[in-house]
Amino acid sequence: MTGHIPALSKPVIALLQPRPGGIVVDATLGAGGHARLLLEAIQPGGRLLAIDRDPAAVAGGRIQLSGFEPPATVVRGDFGDLDHIARSHGFAQVDAVLFDLGVSSMQLDDPARGFSFRGEGPLDMRMDPDNPVTAAQLANQLPERELAGLIRRLGEERWAARIAGFIVKRRPLRTTRDLAAAVEAAVPRAAWPRDIHPATRTFQALRMSVNDELGSLGNGLKSALSILTPGGRMAAISFHSLEDRTVKTFFIAESKDCVCPPQQPVCTCAHRASLRIVTRRPVLPDEEEIRANPRARSARLRVAERI
Ligand SMILES: C[S@@+](CC[C@H](N)C(=O)[O-])C[C@H]1O[C@@H](n2cnc3c(N)ncnc32)[C@H](O)[C@@H]1O
């Protein structure tokens, strides 16, 4: 098992601008790499709230972030409930919020968590082990058309219908290897992607559905906006296009005074801009970072400031 190297950590700190005495939230604690950098930057006197829905990350984070005064507040929860979590822990107004989306290397590299087609494990994929839905349930119980739709939508996989057909024929699927083998059999060899494993998109789709990742992200962004002080900043690191589009669309909508449909002649929405976009284009890792941390290669950072 390898440790998790925080992606884009230099631009995250440069653009979030944590200051001594600042109040900041890391909504995706993971292995605590970003959280620790934030905590160091807000010394002396700053306060950090770190959240993760994975109890293993929370347990590790309590150790990784120990030794600061005041101590970091480490909470198990879904960042979709960020405003409630923050308010109930004394973080009603904050200067910065970070979302580093997706799964950590610890989750990905532990076969028992069932996130990866490398190594064999149960078809699980839950970040929160108390989540009632597993990847095995989706793969084995969804009607074929629904399964195909899910893989097409969340995996952006053009072979979705064929993959769903193969999954249904091979039911019950129990392990990550069973799922990877079904996808390998479904996608013709000549159509296998050159740079990723053919099952990558299918695994991504099931994982996103199991953990309702886009739903949590939408709620998390709104929540973050509601607790940021004017001049405070939020940053989101995405690892694939659906996440990045969700962040970009949210930032654009919240940076406009009117969100009425363009064909409407008179504004009726009464919407007022609450964000200023700091990164017109997403910040990407440079070659040096990709060499040192290949998992960062698809990372995209977007930052916006509360008006
Ligand atoms: C990419 S890792 C974060 C790594 C971290 N920035 C670091 O430096 O180690 C993402 C983490 O966010 C957590 N996570 C993902 N979605 C979440 C959600 N909706 N609520 C809370 N935690 C979530 C995952 O469990 C995982 O531990």
Boltz pocket constraint, residues with backbone or C-beta under 6 A from the ligand:
constraints:
  - pocket:
      binder: B
      contacts: [[A, 4], [A, 5], [A, 6], [A, 7], [A, 27], [A, 28], [A, 29], [A, 30], [A, 31], [A, 32], [A, 33], [A, 34], [A, 35], [A, 51], [A, 52], [A, 53], [A, 54], [A, 57], [A, 77], [A, 78], [A, 79], [A, 80], [A, 100], [A, 101], [A, 102], [A, 103], [A, 104], [A, 105], [A, 127], [A, 211], [A, 216], [A, 217]]
      max_distance: 6.0
